[in-house]
Amino acid sequence: MSSIETHQAFQIFKILGDSHRLDILRRLMTKPATLSQLGKMLDKSPAWIRHHLKILEKAGLVDMITSKTTGRNAKKYYQARTNALVLQELVLPYSQKPVIFFSGSLDPGIQQIAHHLASNISLVIQPDAPLDSLVNLRQGLCHIAGINLRDINGDYNTPFVKNLFIDKASSVFTLAHRSQGLIVAEKNPKGINTLQDLFRDDVRFINRNPGSGTRVWLEQELAKQGISTSSMRGFADTVNNHTAAVKMVESGQADVAVGIAPANTETGVSYIPLSQERYDLVILDEYLELANPLLAYLKTSDFRNSLSHLQGYDYSASGEQLFFREGFYSQSSSHTQQVVPQDRENKIFVEY
């Protein structure tokens, strides 16, 4: 019996949505049992057990493993096919409009897209760390992943996509270039200007969550400079997004945070830029047609002008395709499977 299986078929969810069948399956994960034994465990008749067991067996969740005959009685033992199940499914609302599920670090550009397309498309936004967002995309739990991950060579995003989606046709489109820097109290009363200042005894730091693009950037910068984080006050204290980091500094609960420039210039903080990052959208080939209106809007002057007032953001390259990989694709018979993945750059194969 395998130790764990992952199921994404919605039919499995429907079957295990019945608490009685789920209870039977969980008991058979522990040890084999007969109809009579299960009936005693659950205080149900063998006929009642048989009804639900047949459904589980037909779904491939349960097997009959042995049949022992004693006199005229045959005892059939059943067992779950695995020790554990991982159930995952992207459940979208009923809507007359197409629904696009976005997972990633929040950016004003994403919110502007959602607002502009609202009359024709429902863009469901799930804020998440970029590494988690790529995993969500890989597992079919979102349509678009928004990422800002720099690798050790200083390249953004595409190395992670190449490694994680080697067998899937995928594309990377630029959303924005953004500033990474220090968020400090208004007028910077403590004179915090470099990463070295984060290690001063009078400075309280608030960190970002592991897996976030900002956290990855910071740890890489400190590693390049040979600086250990052990003496940094507050390195273990984290918040999950840029807005929360700004609020921590603005309220005086921290002296400094690392992050992108605050979108709202009226916040009570100051900002010291240190570096530029690229924020990209990762889309699998099977979702490109769904995402076409979004990609088309990225390339319009209306989109770029609507965000031109933001400090630290550059949307001039929005919609530029940076990477395209052909890979295995078997969901539709109209697509040809590619045995050897190939990389092609700057080739759009969707029409706007």
C-alpha positions in Angstrom: 0.0 0.0 0.0 1.5 3.4 -1.0 2.0 5.9 1.8 0.2 8.9 0.3 -1.7 9.8 -2.8 -2.7 13.2 -4.2 -6.2 13.6 -5.8 -7.4 16.6 -7.8 -10.6 15.0 -9.4 -13.7 16.8 -8.2 -15.5 13.5 -8.1 -13.3 12.4 -5.3 -14.3 15.4 -3.3 -18.0 14.6 -3.9 -17.6 11.1 -2.7 -15.7 12.0 0.5 -18.0 14.9 1.1 -20.2 12.3 2.8 -18.9 12.0 6.4 -19.9 8.3 6.6 -17.8 7.3 3.6 -14.9 9.4 4.9 -15.1 7.7 8.3 -15.1 4.2 6.6 -12.0 5.2 4.5 -10.1 6.5 7.5 -10.7 3.3 9.4 -9.6 1.2 6.5 -6.4 3.3 6.3 -5.6 2.0 9.8 -6.1 -1.7 9.2 -8.2 -4.1 7.0 -11.7 -4.9 8.1 -14.8 -6.9 7.0 -18.3 -5.6 6.5 -19.4 -6.9 9.9 -16.4 -5.4 11.6 -17.0 -2.0 10.1 -20.7 -2.3 11.0 -19.8 -2.9 14.7 -17.4 0.1 14.6 -19.9 2.4 13.2 -23.1 0.9 14.7 -24.5 0.3 11.2 -25.9 -2.7 9.3 -23.6 -4.7 6.9 -26.0 -3.7 4.0 -25.5 0.0 4.9 -21.7 -0.5 5.0 -21.8 -2.4 1.7 -23.5 0.5 -0.1 -20.9 3.1 0.9 -18.0 0.6 0.5 -19.0 -0.1 -3.1 -18.8 3.6 -3.9 -15.3 3.9 -2.4 -14.2 0.7 -4.2 -15.5 2.0 -7.6 -13.6 5.3 -7.0 -10.4 3.4 -6.5 -10.0 4.4 -2.9 -10.6 0.9 -1.4 -9.6 -2.7 -2.4 -10.7 -6.1 -1.3 -7.4 -7.7 -0.3 -8.3 -11.2 1.1 -11.3 -13.5 1.3 -11.2 -16.1 4.1 -13.7 -19.0 4.0 -14.7 -20.7 7.3 -17.3 -23.4 6.8 -20.0 -21.9 4.7 -19.1 -18.3 5.6 -16.8 -16.2 3.4 -15.1 -13.2 5.1 -14.0 -10.4 2.7 -11.4 -8.0 4.1 -11.2 -4.5 2.7 -8.3 -2.0 3.0 -7.7 1.6 1.8 -5.3 1.8 -1.1 -3.2 4.4 0.6 -2.2 5.4 4.1 -3.2 9.1 3.5 -4.8 11.3 0.9 -4.0 14.9 -0.1 -7.1 16.5 -1.5 -6.8 19.7 -3.5 -9.1 21.4 -6.0 -9.6 24.9 -7.3 -13.2 25.7 -6.5 -14.5 28.8 -8.4 -17.8 30.5 -8.0 -20.7 30.1 -10.5 -20.5 33.2 -12.7 -21.6 34.3 -16.2 -18.2 35.9 -16.5 -14.9 34.0 -16.8 -13.1 33.6 -13.5 -9.3 34.0 -13.2 -7.6 33.0 -10.0 -4.4 34.9 -9.2 -2.0 33.9 -6.5 1.0 36.0 -5.6 2.5 39.0 -3.9 0.1 42.0 -4.2 0.9 44.8 -6.5 -1.1 48.0 -7.4 -1.0 46.7 -11.0 -2.9 43.6 -10.1 -5.6 45.6 -8.3 -5.9 48.0 -11.3 -6.3 45.1 -13.7 -9.1 43.6 -11.4 -10.9 47.0 -11.4 -10.6 47.5 -15.2 -11.7 44.0 -16.1 -14.5 43.7 -13.5 -17.3 44.1 -15.9 -16.1 41.2 -18.1 -13.9 39.0 -15.9 -13.8 38.1 -12.3 -10.2 38.3 -11.0 -10.0 36.4 -7.7 -6.9 37.5 -5.8 -5.2 35.3 -3.3 -2.2 37.1 -1.7 0.6 34.6 -1.2 4.4 34.3 -1.1 5.9 33.9 -4.6 7.3 30.4 -3.9 4.0 29.3 -2.6 2.3 30.8 -5.7 4.5 28.9 -8.1 3.6 25.7 -6.2 -0.1 26.6 -6.4 0.3 27.1 -10.2 2.1 23.8 -10.5 -0.7 22.0 -8.6 -3.5 23.6 -10.6 -4.7 25.8 -7.7 -4.5 29.1 -9.6 -4.3 30.3 -13.2 -1.7 33.0 -12.8 1.2 33.3 -10.3 2.8 36.7 -9.5 6.4 36.4 -8.5 9.4 38.5 -7.6 12.2 36.0 -6.9 15.9 36.7 -7.5 18.3 33.8 -7.9 21.8 33.7 -6.6 23.1 35.0 -10.0 20.9 38.1 -9.8 18.4 37.0 -12.4 14.7 37.4 -11.6 12.0 34.7 -11.9 12.8 32.9 -15.1 15.3 30.5 -13.4 12.6 29.4 -11.0 10.1 28.8 -13.7 12.5 26.9 -15.9 13.3 24.5 -13.0 9.8 24.1 -11.6 7.9 23.8 -15.0 10.4 21.8 -17.0 7.6 19.5 -18.2 4.9 22.2 -18.8 4.4 24.8 -21.4 4.7 28.1 -19.6 5.3 31.8 -20.2 6.6 34.7 -18.2 5.3 38.2 -18.7 6.6 41.4 -17.0 4.1 43.2 -14.8 6.4 45.9 -13.4 9.9 46.9 -12.3 9.8 47.9 -8.6 12.2 49.4 -6.1 13.4 47.4 -3.1 14.6 49.5 -0.2 14.3 50.5 3.5 11.0 51.6 5.0 11.8 53.9 7.9 9.9 56.4 10.1 8.9 59.7 8.6 12.0 61.9 8.0 14.2 59.0 9.1 14.9 60.2 12.6 17.4 57.4 13.3 19.4 58.0 10.1 19.0 54.4 8.8 20.4 54.3 5.2 22.1 51.0 4.6 21.6 47.3 5.4 24.4 47.6 7.9 22.3 50.0 10.0 19.9 47.1 10.6 22.4 45.7 13.0 22.6 48.7 15.3 21.6 48.2 18.9 19.1 51.1 18.7 17.3 49.7 15.6 14.3 47.4 15.7 13.7 45.5 12.5 10.5 43.8 11.2 11.1 41.0 8.7 9.0 39.5 5.9 7.7 36.0 5.9 10.0 33.2 4.6 9.4 32.5 0.9 8.6 36.2 0.1 10.5 37.9 -2.6 11.7 40.6 -0.2 12.9 38.0 2.3 14.8 36.1 -0.4 16.4 39.4 -1.6 17.4 40.5 1.9 19.0 37.1 2.7 20.9 37.1 -0.5 22.2 40.6 0.0 23.4 39.8 3.5 25.0 36.6 2.4 26.9 38.5 -0.4 28.3 40.8 2.3 29.1 38.0 4.6 26.8 39.3 7.4 25.1 36.9 9.8 21.5 37.7 10.9 22.1 36.4 14.4 22.7 39.9 15.8 19.8 41.6 14.1 17.1 42.8 16.5 13.8 41.5 15.1 15.0 39.2 12.3 12.7 36.5 13.6 9.7 38.8 13.8 7.7 38.7 10.6 4.7 40.1 8.8 3.1 38.6 5.7 2.9 41.6 3.3 4.3 45.0 2.5 1.3 46.9 3.9 1.7 45.2 7.3 5.4 46.1 7.3 4.6 49.8 6.6 2.1 49.8 9.4 4.6 48.4 11.9 7.1 51.2 11.1 4.4 53.9 10.9 3.0 52.9 14.4 6.5 52.8 16.0 6.5 49.1 16.6 9.5 48.8 14.4 12.2 51.2 13.2 12.8 49.7 9.8 11.5 47.2 7.3 12.7 46.1 3.9 10.2 46.2 1.1 8.9 47.9 -2.0 8.1 51.6 -2.0 4.7 52.2 -0.3 2.0 52.8 -3.0 0.4 55.4 -0.8 2.7 58.4 -0.6 0.6 59.8 2.2 1.8 57.1 4.7 3.8 58.4 7.7 7.0 56.7 6.6 10.0 57.5 4.5 11.6 55.3 1.9 15.3 54.7 0.9 15.6 52.8 -2.4 18.4 50.2 -2.6 17.7 48.0 -5.6 15.4 47.3 -8.5 13.4 44.0 -8.8 11.3 42.6 -11.6 7.7 41.4 -10.9 6.4 38.9 -13.4 3.3 36.9 -14.1 3.7 33.2 -14.8 1.0 31.6 -16.9 0.7 28.0 -18.2 -0.1 27.4 -21.8 -3.5 25.9 -21.0 -4.6 29.2 -19.3 -3.3 31.7 -21.9 -6.6 32.0 -23.8 -8.4 32.7 -20.5 -5.7 35.3 -19.6 -5.7 37.0 -23.0 -7.8 40.0 -22.0 -5.5 40.6 -19.0 -2.4 40.4 -21.1 -3.8 42.7 -23.7 -4.7 45.4 -21.1 -1.1 45.3 -19.7 0.2 46.7 -23.0 -2.2 49.6 -23.1 -1.3 53.2 -22.3 -4.5 53.3 -20.1 -3.0 50.7 -17.8 0.4 52.4 -17.6 -1.0 56.0 -17.2 -3.3 54.8 -14.4 -0.3 53.8 -12.3 2.2 56.5 -13.3 1.8 58.4 -10.0 3.3 55.6 -7.9 6.8 56.1 -6.5 9.2 53.3 -7.0 7.1 51.5 -9.7 7.9 51.3 -13.5 5.2 49.8 -15.7 6.8 50.8 -19.0 7.7 47.1 -19.8 4.3 45.7 -18.8 3.1 42.9 -21.0 6.6 42.1 -22.4 7.0 38.3 -22.7 10.4 37.3 -21.3 10.2 33.5 -21.6 8.2 30.8 -23.3 8.8 27.1 -22.9 7.1 24.3 -24.8 6.5 21.2 -22.7 4.4 18.1 -22.3 0.7 19.0 -22.8 -2.0 16.4 -23.0 -5.1 18.1 -21.7 -6.5 18.8 -25.2 -6.2 16.7 -28.3 -5.6 19.9 -30.3 -2.2 20.3 -28.7 0.8 18.2 -29.7 2.9 16.7 -27.0 6.5 17.9 -26.9 8.9 15.1 -25.9 11.8 17.5 -25.3 11.0 20.8 -23.7 12.4 23.8 -25.6 13.0 27.4 -24.6 12.0 30.3 -26.9 12.2 33.9 -26.0 10.1 36.9 -27.1 7.6 34.9 -29.1 4.0 35.7 -28.5 1.6 33.0 -29.7 -1.6 34.6 -28.5 -3.4 37.3 -30.4 -4.4 40.5 -28.8 
